[in-house]
Amino acid sequence: MSLGPGIIPDESVFAELRRQCMSTENWQNKYNKNGMEVWVEVPPSINSPQGKKTSLSKVHKVKCKIAISDVSAATMYDVLHDNKYRKTWDPAMLESFEIARVAPNADVGYYSWLCPKPLKNRDVITLRSWQASEDEYIIVNYSVKHPKYPPQKDLVRAVSIMTGYLVKPTGPNSCSFTYVSQADPKGSLPKWAVNKASQILAPKVMKSVYKAGQNYPAWKALNSPEHKPWLYPIQSELPMMDPAELTLQHGDSLENVDESSTWDAQENEDSS
């Protein structure tokens, strides 16, 4: 992902996410059932020293799209932002909190989650920015380094290369909901395992968020219904932070915790 001179995404970043959400070129469809589609970006090819074309070894970009017939785009957008509500529906979450604002429409936050044994649990620090209009709601995030939140010994620091959501109304109580993610869980897991897992996990994430959207209006009615700082920045109680204190988090600067042996052991157990 390419940024301008600052750490906060400019309009070109939102435009690129929008393009990726809408495009089918260089995307391979992996799943299409019950209104949900899963796509994987076709990796670019390079010429090997032997003259043969080979795909670059990298973490795939995954895209999921779901047609929602009974939840409005505005509600789904609220669900994506409401950190207090997430604690009620996200079973993988260990801890999640917002650290600071860096702009009226951008903040930096922390999220950690459970991984299936024998893998170590993960965490991530991300900068999130958003735009909302009558025609669409869009959120983009990516990993950053925060001086007060370095990697922890008991967790593997993952990297969100780029993750985003595009929610577009299709009616007063319906919408299309698209999720694009390129994330590296680190830990020296084989890239094929990461790519395969992402194709399986992404639809599960979408279904969980959709169900959360169905239940959100009733929950929000009982939990500060007028408090939505993502729509009304004046409501935010987060401290302001100078974005110059943040830098992009690149995966190659993080220590690799070797988990390949434990993954292989799990694969052998599953196949026996």
C-alpha positions in Angstrom: 0.0 0.0 0.0 1.3 3.4 -0.9 0.7 6.5 1.2 1.3 10.2 0.6 3.7 12.2 2.7 1.7 11.6 5.9 0.6 8.5 7.8 -3.1 9.3 7.5 -4.6 8.0 4.3 -5.6 10.5 1.7 -8.3 10.3 -0.9 -6.2 8.1 -3.2 -6.2 5.4 -0.6 -9.9 5.4 -0.3 -10.2 5.4 -4.1 -7.9 2.4 -4.3 -9.9 0.4 -1.7 -13.1 1.3 -3.5 -11.7 0.1 -6.8 -10.6 -3.2 -5.3 -14.0 -3.7 -3.8 -15.8 -3.2 -7.1 -13.3 -4.9 -9.4 -13.3 -8.5 -10.6 -10.2 -8.1 -12.8 -7.3 -10.2 -11.4 -9.6 -11.7 -8.8 -10.5 -15.4 -8.7 -13.9 -16.5 -7.3 -13.6 -19.2 -4.6 -17.1 -19.2 -3.2 -20.5 -18.1 -4.3 -23.4 -19.3 -2.2 -26.4 -17.8 -0.3 -25.6 -14.3 -1.3 -22.0 -14.4 -0.3 -19.0 -14.3 -2.6 -15.3 -14.9 -1.7 -12.5 -13.8 -4.0 -8.8 -14.2 -3.9 -6.5 -11.8 -5.8 -4.5 -13.5 -8.5 -0.9 -13.0 -7.5 1.4 -11.5 -10.1 3.8 -13.7 -12.0 7.6 -13.3 -12.4 10.1 -15.0 -14.5 12.3 -17.4 -12.6 16.0 -17.8 -13.4 15.1 -20.9 -15.4 12.8 -18.7 -17.5 9.6 -20.2 -16.1 6.8 -18.0 -14.8 6.1 -18.4 -11.1 3.8 -16.6 -8.7 5.3 -14.3 -6.1 5.3 -15.9 -2.6 3.2 -13.5 -0.6 0.1 -13.3 1.5 -3.0 -13.3 -0.7 -5.5 -10.5 -0.7 -9.0 -11.8 0.1 -12.3 -10.2 -0.7 -15.7 -11.1 0.6 -19.0 -9.6 -0.5 -22.4 -10.3 1.0 -25.9 -9.0 0.0 -27.8 -8.0 3.1 -31.5 -7.8 2.8 -32.6 -6.9 6.4 -30.0 -4.5 7.8 -29.3 -0.9 6.6 -25.9 0.3 5.5 -25.9 2.8 8.3 -26.4 0.1 10.9 -23.6 -2.1 9.5 -21.3 0.9 9.5 -22.1 1.5 13.2 -21.4 -2.1 14.0 -17.9 -1.9 12.5 -17.1 1.2 14.7 -18.8 0.4 18.0 -16.0 -1.1 20.1 -18.3 -1.6 23.1 -20.7 -3.7 21.1 -17.9 -5.8 19.6 -17.2 -7.2 23.0 -20.7 -8.8 23.0 -20.4 -10.6 19.6 -16.7 -11.3 18.8 -15.8 -14.6 20.4 -12.2 -14.4 19.2 -11.4 -11.1 20.8 -9.1 -11.0 23.8 -8.8 -7.3 24.2 -9.7 -4.3 22.1 -9.5 -0.6 22.7 -9.0 2.8 21.0 -5.8 4.5 21.9 -6.1 8.0 20.5 -7.4 10.2 17.7 -5.1 11.4 15.0 -7.8 13.3 13.0 -11.6 13.9 13.1 -12.0 10.8 11.0 -9.0 8.7 12.1 -7.9 6.9 15.2 -5.3 4.4 16.3 -6.3 1.3 18.2 -5.3 -2.1 19.7 -6.8 -5.5 19.1 -5.7 -9.0 20.2 -7.4 -12.3 19.4 -7.4 -16.0 20.2 -5.8 -18.4 17.8 -6.5 -22.2 17.7 -4.0 -24.3 19.6 -1.1 -24.9 19.2 -0.6 -21.4 17.7 0.1 -18.4 19.8 -2.5 -15.6 20.1 -2.0 -12.5 18.0 -2.3 -8.8 18.4 -2.1 -5.7 16.1 -1.9 -1.9 16.3 -3.8 -0.3 13.5 -4.5 3.2 12.2 -8.1 3.4 11.0 -9.7 6.0 8.9 -13.2 6.4 7.6 -15.6 8.3 5.3 -19.4 8.3 5.4 -22.0 9.7 2.9 -25.5 8.9 1.7 -24.1 6.8 -1.1 -21.5 4.7 0.8 -19.6 4.1 4.0 -15.9 3.2 3.8 -13.3 2.2 6.4 -9.6 1.5 5.8 -7.0 0.3 8.3 -3.3 -0.8 8.3 -0.7 -1.6 10.8 1.4 1.1 12.5 4.1 1.3 15.2 3.0 3.1 18.4 5.9 4.1 20.7 3.9 3.0 23.8 2.6 -0.3 22.5 5.6 -2.5 21.4 5.2 -6.2 20.7 4.5 -8.4 23.7 6.3 -11.5 24.6 3.2 -13.7 25.0 1.6 -12.6 21.7 2.7 -12.6 18.1 2.4 -9.1 16.5 0.5 -9.5 13.3 0.4 -7.0 10.4 -2.6 -5.6 8.6 -1.0 -4.7 5.2 -4.4 -3.3 4.2 -7.9 -4.1 5.4 -11.1 -2.2 4.4 -14.8 -2.2 4.3 -17.2 -0.7 1.7 -20.9 -0.6 2.6 -23.3 0.7 0.0 -27.1 1.1 0.5 -29.3 -1.0 -1.8 -32.5 0.1 -0.1 -33.7 1.7 3.2 -33.1 -1.5 5.1 -30.6 -3.4 2.8 -27.1 -3.0 1.6 -24.1 -4.6 0.0 -21.2 -5.2 2.4 -17.7 -5.8 1.0 -14.6 -6.7 3.0 -11.0 -6.7 1.6 -8.0 -7.8 3.6 -4.4 -8.5 3.2 -3.0 -9.5 6.6 0.1 -11.4 7.7 -0.3 -13.2 11.0 3.5 -13.6 11.1 5.0 -16.4 13.2 6.7 -18.1 10.3 3.6 -20.0 9.3 3.8 -21.3 5.8 2.3 -18.8 3.3 0.0 -21.5 1.8 -1.4 -22.1 5.3 -2.1 -18.4 5.8 -3.7 -18.1 2.4 -5.9 -21.2 2.9 -6.9 -20.1 6.4 -7.8 -16.6 5.2 -10.2 -18.0 2.6 -12.0 -20.1 5.3 -12.0 -17.4 8.1 -13.1 -14.4 6.0 -16.7 -15.8 5.3 -17.0 -16.6 9.0 -16.1 -13.1 9.9 -18.7 -11.7 7.5 -21.4 -14.0 8.9 -20.6 -12.9 12.4 -20.7 -9.2 11.5 -23.9 -9.6 9.6 -25.6 -11.3 12.6 -24.2 -8.5 14.8 -25.9 -6.0 12.5 -29.2 -7.8 12.9 -29.0 -7.5 16.7 -27.4 -4.0 16.9 -30.5 -1.7 17.0 -32.0 -3.5 20.0 -28.6 -3.4 21.8 -27.8 0.2 21.0 -31.3 1.4 22.1 -30.2 0.3 25.6 -26.6 1.5 25.4 -26.1 5.2 24.9 -28.2 5.3 21.7 -27.1 8.9 20.8 -23.4 8.3 21.4 -21.7 7.7 18.0 -18.3 9.5 17.9 -17.5 8.0 14.5 -20.4 10.1 13.2 -20.0 13.0 15.6 -16.3 13.7 16.4 -17.2 16.2 19.1 -18.5 13.2 21.2 -15.1 11.5 21.2 -13.3 11.3 24.6 -10.1 10.0 23.1 -6.9 12.1 23.5 -5.5 13.6 20.4 -2.1 12.3 19.2 0.3 13.7 16.7 0.3 11.3 13.7 4.0 12.0 13.3 4.6 9.8 16.3 3.3 6.8 14.3 5.2 4.9 11.5 4.0 2.1 9.2 4.6 -1.3 10.6 6.3 -3.5 8.0 6.3 -7.3 8.6 10.0 -7.8 7.9 10.9 -5.6 11.0 9.1 -8.0 13.3 10.6 -11.1 14.9 9.4 -14.4 13.4 8.2 -16.9 15.9 8.6 -20.3 14.3 5.3 -22.2 14.5 5.7 -24.2 11.4 6.5 -27.4 13.3 3.4 -27.1 15.4 1.3 -26.5 12.3 2.8 -29.5 10.6 2.1 -31.6 13.7 -1.5 -30.5 13.6 -1.8 -31.3 9.9 -0.4 -34.8 10.5 -2.8 -35.3 13.3 -5.8 -34.1 11.2 -4.8 -36.4 8.3 -4.3 -39.5 10.4 
